[in-house]
Amino acid sequence: MMTITEQSMLSTMAAAKERAAGEIRPNPDQGPHRAGSFSELMSEKVEAVNAAQNIASARTAAVESGESDDLVGAMVASQKASLSFSAMVQVRNRLVQALDEIMKMPM
């Protein structure tokens, strides 16, 4: 399971910025660098956000049904999922805004 934190989202966005600028430097923590397309990167991040939301839902359901008494863990998972979703929406909004600006450019 992959846990998404604000710091990991920021580091991913910084890596994407470097790739866009052509300054690709491998992250020593992630092993060998794998070049991929922007759509693959976004697809992976959407899947990670979905996984975080599924984990939060499962933990919340377990607490509600009495299977678990880890209310704090369920709330933390819920907040992490919410934060990662909000970050993803912000990235989407920025991309749409950039596309709008490109479309308004004179030819």
Secondary structure, DSSP 8 states (H G I E B T S, - for coil): -----HHHHHHHHHHHHHHHHT-----GGG-S-----HHHHHHHHHHHHHHHHHHHHHHHHHHHHTS---HHHHHHHHHHHHHHHHHHHHHHHHHHHHHHHHHHS--
